[in-house]
Amino acid sequence: MTQTKTKHLRPKQTVRLISILQMLVLSLFCAILALPGIAYAQSLADDNTADDSATALAKRLQNPIGNLYSIPFQLNTNFGYGPNKGTQELLNIQPVIPLHINDEWNLITRTILPLVWQPSLAPAHTVPFGTGPTSFSMFLSPSQPKNGIVWGVGPIIQLPTISSKTLGSNVWGAGPNVVVVLMKGTIVTGALLNNVWSFGGTQGASGTRYNNFLFQPFFNYNFDRGWFMGTSPSITANWLAAGDQAWTLPLGGQFGRLIKLGGKIPLNLSLGAYSNVLRPKFGPVWQIRAQATVIF
């Protein structure tokens, strides 16, 4: 009598399968988040199609609190990361949903769902793929700029959506979030600033407590036909780290273009490179940033 052999998934195969399912679920979640605004966004696009050139639309998209429904997919490739100088891939899925409160005020929401491909961190335990903590931001912002200046203020909340303890903290956190934008002629410039504190957590090098600062200045110069160039470094600090191990200071730039697929569907593409002139001991040496933004 012949016996049927049962094939079992190895642990690595199981992790890979779970990771793929997580990625699919998160992508579906982003699409669902965008659905309530598609009807309004479509009417907005129809009203402005005749007036908005590709350059004008690119400028509106460069405003972090602009009244546009979009889903940016930002891929950060970090080189020289970890004790073995490996390459880390970080894909941020960032749906932006503006909510129209009244004629004077908007509420802009931005979610960042990170998917992480991790290199070997041996001798430490390594998870090759997983999800990091999710951040959710809300900005209360005037619907119309004054003298070309628009601002936004609100909370940022960190959700413990990690799939492994090696990919971040499992503790909730929150803090203030502020952005100021100047739009004048061909230039869109400004800065975003926030600080997130954990709600408790454990102390120590491998603890779950955190106190993280982000300062992101940005400058874009826009050319004709949707082309633009500029810089948007993410300057961060871990206030729980000591001395020069706290800061990451990238320097670099990027360029891109807004195109319309089939003459109708706006798609914003950009590519940039940044060198971390100041970084923690095992922080990445430099980074390539590629982004594709779908606009509704």
Contacts in CASP RR format, 6 or more apart in sequence:
PFRMAT RR
TARGET T0000
AUTHOR 0000-0000-0000
METHOD contacts of the structure
MODEL  1
MTQTKTKHLRPKQTVRLISILQMLVLSLFCAILALPGIAYAQSLADDNTA
DDSATALAKRLQNPIGNLYSIPFQLNTNFGYGPNKGTQELLNIQPVIPLH
INDEWNLITRTILPLVWQPSLAPAHTVPFGTGPTSFSMFLSPSQPKNGIV
WGVGPIIQLPTISSKTLGSNVWGAGPNVVVVLMKGTIVTGALLNNVWSFG
GTQGASGTRYNNFLFQPFFNYNFDRGWFMGTSPSITANWLAAGDQAWTLP
LGGQFGRLIKLGGKIPLNLSLGAYSNVLRPKFGPVWQIRAQATVIF
9 17 0 8 1.000
12 128 0 8 1.000
15 127 0 8 1.000
15 128 0 8 1.000
15 129 0 8 1.000
16 128 0 8 1.000
16 129 0 8 1.000
18 163 0 8 1.000
19 128 0 8 1.000
19 129 0 8 1.000
19 130 0 8 1.000
19 163 0 8 1.000
22 115 0 8 1.000
22 130 0 8 1.000
22 131 0 8 1.000
22 163 0 8 1.000
23 115 0 8 1.000
26 93 0 8 1.000
26 113 0 8 1.000
26 115 0 8 1.000
26 131 0 8 1.000
27 93 0 8 1.000
29 113 0 8 1.000
30 71 0 8 1.000
30 93 0 8 1.000
30 95 0 8 1.000
30 111 0 8 1.000
30 113 0 8 1.000
31 71 0 8 1.000
33 95 0 8 1.000
33 97 0 8 1.000
33 111 0 8 1.000
34 69 0 8 1.000
34 71 0 8 1.000
34 95 0 8 1.000
34 97 0 8 1.000
34 296 0 8 1.000
36 97 0 8 1.000
37 69 0 8 1.000
37 97 0 8 1.000
37 296 0 8 1.000
38 69 0 8 1.000
38 296 0 8 1.000
40 69 0 8 1.000
40 100 0 8 1.000
41 68 0 8 1.000
41 69 0 8 1.000
41 296 0 8 1.000
42 296 0 8 1.000
44 67 0 8 1.000
45 296 0 8 1.000
52 60 0 8 1.000
53 226 0 8 1.000
54 225 0 8 1.000
54 226 0 8 1.000
54 257 0 8 1.000
54 258 0 8 1.000
54 259 0 8 1.000
54 260 0 8 1.000
54 266 0 8 1.000
55 222 0 8 1.000
55 223 0 8 1.000
55 224 0 8 1.000
55 225 0 8 1.000
55 226 0 8 1.000
55 227 0 8 1.000
55 228 0 8 1.000
55 258 0 8 1.000
57 226 0 8 1.000
57 258 0 8 1.000
57 266 0 8 1.000
57 295 0 8 1.000
58 222 0 8 1.000
58 226 0 8 1.000
58 228 0 8 1.000
58 257 0 8 1.000
58 258 0 8 1.000
58 268 0 8 1.000
59 183 0 8 1.000
59 188 0 8 1.000
59 220 0 8 1.000
59 222 0 8 1.000
60 66 0 8 1.000
60 67 0 8 1.000
60 68 0 8 1.000
61 68 0 8 1.000
61 70 0 8 1.000
61 258 0 8 1.000
61 268 0 8 1.000
61 293 0 8 1.000
61 295 0 8 1.000
62 188 0 8 1.000
62 218 0 8 1.000
62 220 0 8 1.000
62 222 0 8 1.000
62 228 0 8 1.000
63 150 0 8 1.000
63 181 0 8 1.000
63 183 0 8 1.000
63 188 0 8 1.000
64 108 0 8 1.000
64 110 0 8 1.000
64 139 0 8 1.000
64 179 0 8 1.000
64 181 0 8 1.000
64 192 0 8 1.000
64 218 0 8 1.000
65 106 0 8 1.000
65 108 0 8 1.000
65 139 0 8 1.000
65 141 0 8 1.000
65 150 0 8 1.000
65 151 0 8 1.000
65 152 0 8 1.000
65 179 0 8 1.000
65 181 0 8 1.000
66 98 0 8 1.000
66 106 0 8 1.000
66 108 0 8 1.000
66 141 0 8 1.000
66 150 0 8 1.000
67 98 0 8 1.000
67 100 0 8 1.000
67 106 0 8 1.000
67 108 0 8 1.000
67 143 0 8 1.000
68 96 0 8 1.000
68 98 0 8 1.000
68 295 0 8 1.000
68 296 0 8 1.000
69 96 0 8 1.000
69 97 0 8 1.000
69 98 0 8 1.000
69 295 0 8 1.000
69 296 0 8 1.000
70 95 0 8 1.000
70 96 0 8 1.000
70 268 0 8 1.000
70 293 0 8 1.000
70 294 0 8 1.000
70 295 0 8 1.000
70 296 0 8 1.000
71 93 0 8 1.000
71 94 0 8 1.000
71 95 0 8 1.000
71 96 0 8 1.000
71 293 0 8 1.000
71 294 0 8 1.000
72 92 0 8 1.000
72 93 0 8 1.000
72 94 0 8 1.000
72 96 0 8 1.000
72 268 0 8 1.000
72 291 0 8 1.000
72 292 0 8 1.000
72 293 0 8 1.000
73 91 0 8 1.000
73 92 0 8 1.000
73 93 0 8 1.000
73 94 0 8 1.000
73 291 0 8 1.000
73 292 0 8 1.000
73 293 0 8 1.000
73 294 0 8 1.000
74 91 0 8 1.000
74 92 0 8 1.000
74 94 0 8 1.000
74 289 0 8 1.000
74 290 0 8 1.000
74 291 0 8 1.000
75 89 0 8 1.000
75 90 0 8 1.000
75 91 0 8 1.000
75 92 0 8 1.000
75 289 0 8 1.000
75 290 0 8 1.000
75 291 0 8 1.000
76 89 0 8 1.000
76 90 0 8 1.000
76 91 0 8 1.000
76 92 0 8 1.000
76 287 0 8 1.000
76 288 0 8 1.000
76 289 0 8 1.000
77 87 0 8 1.000
77 88 0 8 1.000
77 89 0 8 1.000
77 90 0 8 1.000
77 287 0 8 1.000
77 288 0 8 1.000
77 289 0 8 1.000
77 290 0 8 1.000
78 87 0 8 1.000
78 88 0 8 1.000
78 89 0 8 1.000
78 90 0 8 1.000
78 283 0 8 1.000
78 284 0 8 1.000
78 286 0 8 1.000
78 287 0 8 1.000
79 86 0 8 1.000
79 87 0 8 1.000
79 284 0 8 1.000
79 285 0 8 1.000
79 286 0 8 1.000
79 287 0 8 1.000
79 288 0 8 1.000
80 86 0 8 1.000
80 87 0 8 1.000
80 283 0 8 1.000
80 284 0 8 1.000
80 285 0 8 1.000
80 286 0 8 1.000
81 87 0 8 1.000
81 88 0 8 1.000
81 119 0 8 1.000
81 282 0 8 1.000
81 283 0 8 1.000
81 284 0 8 1.000
82 88 0 8 1.000
82 119 0 8 1.000
82 121 0 8 1.000
82 282 0 8 1.000
82 283 0 8 1.000
82 284 0 8 1.000
83 121 0 8 1.000
83 122 0 8 1.000
83 124 0 8 1.000
83 282 0 8 1.000
84 119 0 8 1.000
84 120 0 8 1.000
84 121 0 8 1.000
84 122 0 8 1.000
85 285 0 8 1.000
86 119 0 8 1.000
86 120 0 8 1.000
87 119 0 8 1.000
88 116 0 8 1.000
88 117 0 8 1.000
88 118 0 8 1.000
88 119 0 8 1.000
88 284 0 8 1.000
89 116 0 8 1.000
89 117 0 8 1.000
90 114 0 8 1.000
90 115 0 8 1.000
90 116 0 8 1.000
90 117 0 8 1.000
91 114 0 8 1.000
91 115 0 8 1.000
91 116 0 8 1.000
91 117 0 8 1.000
92 112 0 8 1.000
92 113 0 8 1.000
92 114 0 8 1.000
92 115 0 8 1.000
93 112 0 8 1.000
93 113 0 8 1.000
93 114 0 8 1.000
93 115 0 8 1.000
94 110 0 8 1.000
94 111 0 8 1.000
94 112 0 8 1.000
94 113 0 8 1.000
95 110 0 8 1.000
95 111 0 8 1.000
96 108 0 8 1.000
96 109 0 8 1.000
96 110 0 8 1.000
97 108 0 8 1.000
97 109 0 8 1.000
97 110 0 8 1.000
98 106 0 8 1.000
98 107 0 8 1.000
98 108 0 8 1.000
98 109 0 8 1.000
99 106 0 8 1.000
99 107 0 8 1.000
99 108 0 8 1.000
99 109 0 8 1.000
100 106 0 8 1.000
100 143 0 8 1.000
101 107 0 8 1.000
103 143 0 8 1.000
104 142 0 8 1.000
104 143 0 8 1.000
104 144 0 8 1.000
105 140 0 8 1.000
105 141 0 8 1.000
105 142 0 8 1.000
105 143 0 8 1.000
106 140 0 8 1.000
106 141 0 8 1.000
106 142 0 8 1.000
106 143 0 8 1.000
107 138 0 8 1.000
107 139 0 8 1.000
107 140 0 8 1.000
107 141 0 8 1.000
108 138 0 8 1.000
108 139 0 8 1.000
108 141 0 8 1.000
108 152 0 8 1.000
109 136 0 8 1.000
109 137 0 8 1.000
109 138 0 8 1.000
109 139 0 8 1.000
110 136 0 8 1.000
110 137 0 8 1.000
110 139 0 8 1.000
111 134 0 8 1.000
111 135 0 8 1.000
111 136 0 8 1.000
111 137 0 8 1.000
112 134 0 8 1.000
112 135 0 8 1.000
112 136 0 8 1.000
112 137 0 8 1.000
113 131 0 8 1.000
113 134 0 8 1.000
113 161 0 8 1.000
114 131 0 8 1.000
114 132 0 8 1.000
114 133 0 8 1.000
114 134 0 8 1.000
115 129 0 8 1.000
115 130 0 8 1.000
115 131 0 8 1.000
115 132 0 8 1.000
116 129 0 8 1.000
116 130 0 8 1.000
116 131 0 8 1.000
116 132 0 8 1.000
116 167 0 8 1.000
117 128 0 8 1.000
117 129 0 8 1.000
117 130 0 8 1.000
118 126 0 8 1.000
118 127 0 8 1.000
118 128 0 8 1.000
118 129 0 8 1.000
118 130 0 8 1.000
118 166 0 8 1.000
118 167 0 8 1.000
119 126 0 8 1.000
120 126 0 8 1.000
121 166 0 8 1.000
124 166 0 8 1.000
125 166 0 8 1.000
126 166 0 8 1.000
127 163 0 8 1.000
127 164 0 8 1.000
127 166 0 8 1.000
127 167 0 8 1.000
130 162 0 8 1.000
130 163 0 8 1.000
130 164 0 8 1.000
130 167 0 8 1.000
131 161 0 8 1.000
131 162 0 8 1.000
131 163 0 8 1.000
131 167 0 8 1.000
132 161 0 8 1.000
132 162 0 8 1.000
132 163 0 8 1.000
132 167 0 8 1.000
132 168 0 8 1.000
133 158 0 8 1.000
133 159 0 8 1.000
133 160 0 8 1.000
133 161 0 8 1.000
133 162 0 8 1.000
133 168 0 8 1.000
133 169 0 8 1.000
134 158 0 8 1.000
134 159 0 8 1.000
134 161 0 8 1.000
135 156 0 8 1.000
135 157 0 8 1.000
135 158 0 8 1.000
135 159 0 8 1.000
135 196 0 8 1.000
136 156 0 8 1.000
136 157 0 8 1.000
136 159 0 8 1.000
137 154 0 8 1.000
137 155 0 8 1.000
137 156 0 8 1.000
137 157 0 8 1.000
137 177 0 8 1.000
137 194 0 8 1.000
138 154 0 8 1.000
138 155 0 8 1.000
138 156 0 8 1.000
138 177 0 8 1.000
139 152 0 8 1.000
139 153 0 8 1.000
139 154 0 8 1.000
139 177 0 8 1.000
139 179 0 8 1.000
140 152 0 8 1.000
140 153 0 8 1.000
140 154 0 8 1.000
141 150 0 8 1.000
141 151 0 8 1.000
141 152 0 8 1.000
141 153 0 8 1.000
142 150 0 8 1.000
142 151 0 8 1.000
144 150 0 8 1.000
145 181 0 8 1.000
145 183 0 8 1.000
148 182 0 8 1.000
148 183 0 8 1.000
148 184 0 8 1.000
149 180 0 8 1.000
149 181 0 8 1.000
149 182 0 8 1.000
149 183 0 8 1.000
150 180 0 8 1.000
150 181 0 8 1.000
150 183 0 8 1.000
151 178 0 8 1.000
151 179 0 8 1.000
151 180 0 8 1.000
151 181 0 8 1.000
152 178 0 8 1.000
152 179 0 8 1.000
152 180 0 8 1.000
153 176 0 8 1.000
153 177 0 8 1.000
153 178 0 8 1.000
153 179 0 8 1.000
154 176 0 8 1.000
154 177 0 8 1.000
154 178 0 8 1.000
155 174 0 8 1.000
155 175 0 8 1.000
155 176 0 8 1.000
155 177 0 8 1.000
156 174 0 8 1.000
156 175 0 8 1.000
156 176 0 8 1.000
156 177 0 8 1.000
156 194 0 8 1.000
156 196 0 8 1.000
157 172 0 8 1.000
157 173 0 8 1.000
157 174 0 8 1.000
157 175 0 8 1.000
158 169 0 8 1.000
158 172 0 8 1.000
158 173 0 8 1.000
158 174 0 8 1.000
158 196 0 8 1.000
158 198 0 8 1.000
159 172 0 8 1.000
160 169 0 8 1.000
160 170 0 8 1.000
160 171 0 8 1.000
160 172 0 8 1.000
162 168 0 8 1.000
162 169 0 8 1.000
162 170 0 8 1.000
165 208 0 8 1.000
168 208 0 8 1.000
169 198 0 8 1.000
169 201 0 8 1.000
169 207 0 8 1.000
169 208 0 8 1.000
169 209 0 8 1.000
169 210 0 8 1.000
170 208 0 8 1.000
171 198 0 8 1.000
171 199 0 8 1.000
171 200 0 8 1.000
171 201 0 8 1.000
171 208 0 8 1.000
171 209 0 8 1.000
171 210 0 8 1.000
172 198 0 8 1.000
172 199 0 8 1.000
173 196 0 8 1.000
173 197 0 8 1.000
173 198 0 8 1.000
173 199 0 8 1.000
173 210 0 8 1.000
174 196 0 8 1.000
174 197 0 8 1.000
174 199 0 8 1.000
175 194 0 8 1.000
175 195 0 8 1.000
175 196 0 8 1.000
175 197 0 8 1.000
176 194 0 8 1.000
176 195 0 8 1.000
177 192 0 8 1.000
177 193 0 8 1.000
177 194 0 8 1.000
178 192 0 8 1.000
178 193 0 8 1.000
178 194 0 8 1.000
179 190 0 8 1.000
179 191 0 8 1.000
179 192 0 8 1.000
179 193 0 8 1.000
180 190 0 8 1.000
180 191 0 8 1.000
181 188 0 8 1.000
181 189 0 8 1.000
181 190 0 8 1.000
182 188 0 8 1.000
182 189 0 8 1.000
182 190 0 8 1.000
186 221 0 8 1.000
186 222 0 8 1.000
186 223 0 8 1.000
187 219 0 8 1.000
187 220 0 8 1.000
187 221 0 8 1.000
187 222 0 8 1.000
188 218 0 8 1.000
188 219 0 8 1.000
188 220 0 8 1.000
188 222 0 8 1.000
189 217 0 8 1.000
189 218 0 8 1.000
189 219 0 8 1.000
189 220 0 8 1.000
190 217 0 8 1.000
190 218 0 8 1.000
190 219 0 8 1.000
191 215 0 8 1.000
191 216 0 8 1.000
191 217 0 8 1.000
191 218 0 8 1.000
192 214 0 8 1.000
192 215 0 8 1.000
192 216 0 8 1.000
192 218 0 8 1.000
193 214 0 8 1.000
193 215 0 8 1.000
193 216 0 8 1.000
194 213 0 8 1.000
194 214 0 8 1.000
195 211 0 8 1.000
195 212 0 8 1.000
195 213 0 8 1.000
195 214 0 8 1.000
196 210 0 8 1.000
196 211 0 8 1.000
196 212 0 8 1.000
196 214 0 8 1.000
197 210 0 8 1.000
197 211 0 8 1.000
198 208 0 8 1.000
198 209 0 8 1.000
198 210 0 8 1.000
198 211 0 8 1.000
200 208 0 8 1.000
200 209 0 8 1.000
201 207 0 8 1.000
201 208 0 8 1.000
201 209 0 8 1.000
202 208 0 8 1.000
202 209 0 8 1.000
203 209 0 8 1.000
204 240 0 8 1.000
209 240 0 8 1.000
210 238 0 8 1.000
210 240 0 8 1.000
211 238 0 8 1.000
211 239 0 8 1.000
211 240 0 8 1.000
212 236 0 8 1.000
212 237 0 8 1.000
212 238 0 8 1.000
212 239 0 8 1.000
213 236 0 8 1.000
213 237 0 8 1.000
213 238 0 8 1.000
213 239 0 8 1.000
214 234 0 8 1.000
214 235 0 8 1.000
214 236 0 8 1.000
215 235 0 8 1.000
215 236 0 8 1.000
216 232 0 8 1.000
216 233 0 8 1.000
216 234 0 8 1.000
216 235 0 8 1.000
217 231 0 8 1.000
217 232 0 8 1.000
217 233 0 8 1.000
217 235 0 8 1.000
218 230 0 8 1.000
218 231 0 8 1.000
218 232 0 8 1.000
219 230 0 8 1.000
219 231 0 8 1.000
219 232 0 8 1.000
220 228 0 8 1.000
220 229 0 8 1.000
220 230 0 8 1.000
220 232 0 8 1.000
221 228 0 8 1.000
221 229 0 8 1.000
221 230 0 8 1.000
222 228 0 8 1.000
223 229 0 8 1.000
225 257 0 8 1.000
226 257 0 8 1.000
226 258 0 8 1.000
226 259 0 8 1.000
227 255 0 8 1.000
227 256 0 8 1.000
227 257 0 8 1.000
228 255 0 8 1.000
228 256 0 8 1.000
228 257 0 8 1.000
228 258 0 8 1.000
228 270 0 8 1.000
229 253 0 8 1.000
229 254 0 8 1.000
229 255 0 8 1.000
229 256 0 8 1.000
230 253 0 8 1.000
230 254 0 8 1.000
230 255 0 8 1.000
231 252 0 8 1.000
231 253 0 8 1.000
231 254 0 8 1.000
232 253 0 8 1.000
232 254 0 8 1.000
233 249 0 8 1.000
233 250 0 8 1.000
233 251 0 8 1.000
233 252 0 8 1.000
233 253 0 8 1.000
233 274 0 8 1.000
234 248 0 8 1.000
234 250 0 8 1.000
235 247 0 8 1.000
235 248 0 8 1.000
235 249 0 8 1.000
235 250 0 8 1.000
236 247 0 8 1.000
236 248 0 8 1.000
237 246 0 8 1.000
237 247 0 8 1.000
237 248 0 8 1.000
238 245 0 8 1.000
238 246 0 8 1.000
238 280 0 8 1.000
239 246 0 8 1.000
241 280 0 8 1.000
244 278 0 8 1.000
245 280 0 8 1.000
245 281 0 8 1.000
246 280 0 8 1.000
247 278 0 8 1.000
247 279 0 8 1.000
247 280 0 8 1.000
248 276 0 8 1.000
248 278 0 8 1.000
248 279 0 8 1.000
248 280 0 8 1.000
248 283 0 8 1.000
249 276 0 8 1.000
249 277 0 8 1.000
249 278 0 8 1.000
249 279 0 8 1.000
250 274 0 8 1.000
250 275 0 8 1.000
250 276 0 8 1.000
250 277 0 8 1.000
250 287 0 8 1.000
251 274 0 8 1.000
251 275 0 8 1.000
251 277 0 8 1.000
252 272 0 8 1.000
252 273 0 8 1.000
252 274 0 8 1.000
252 275 0 8 1.000
253 272 0 8 1.000
253 273 0 8 1.000
253 274 0 8 1.000
254 270 0 8 1.000
254 271 0 8 1.000
254 272 0 8 1.000
254 273 0 8 1.000
254 289 0 8 1.000
255 270 0 8 1.000
255 271 0 8 1.000
255 272 0 8 1.000
256 268 0 8 1.000
256 269 0 8 1.000
256 270 0 8 1.000
256 271 0 8 1.000
257 268 0 8 1.000
257 269 0 8 1.000
257 270 0 8 1.000
258 266 0 8 1.000
258 267 0 8 1.000
258 268 0 8 1.000
258 269 0 8 1.000
259 266 0 8 1.000
259 267 0 8 1.000
259 268 0 8 1.000
259 269 0 8 1.000
260 266 0 8 1.000
260 267 0 8 1.000
261 267 0 8 1.000
265 294 0 8 1.000
265 295 0 8 1.000
266 294 0 8 1.000
266 295 0 8 1.000
267 292 0 8 1.000
267 293 0 8 1.000
267 294 0 8 1.000
267 295 0 8 1.000
268 291 0 8 1.000
268 292 0 8 1.000
268 293 0 8 1.000
268 295 0 8 1.000
269 291 0 8 1.000
269 292 0 8 1.000
269 293 0 8 1.000
270 289 0 8 1.000
270 290 0 8 1.000
270 291 0 8 1.000
271 288 0 8 1.000
271 289 0 8 1.000
271 290 0 8 1.000
271 291 0 8 1.000
272 288 0 8 1.000
272 289 0 8 1.000
272 290 0 8 1.000
273 286 0 8 1.000
273 287 0 8 1.000
273 288 0 8 1.000
273 289 0 8 1.000
274 286 0 8 1.000
274 287 0 8 1.000
274 289 0 8 1.000
275 285 0 8 1.000
275 286 0 8 1.000
275 287 0 8 1.000
276 283 0 8 1.000
276 284 0 8 1.000
276 285 0 8 1.000
276 286 0 8 1.000
276 287 0 8 1.000
279 285 0 8 1.000
END
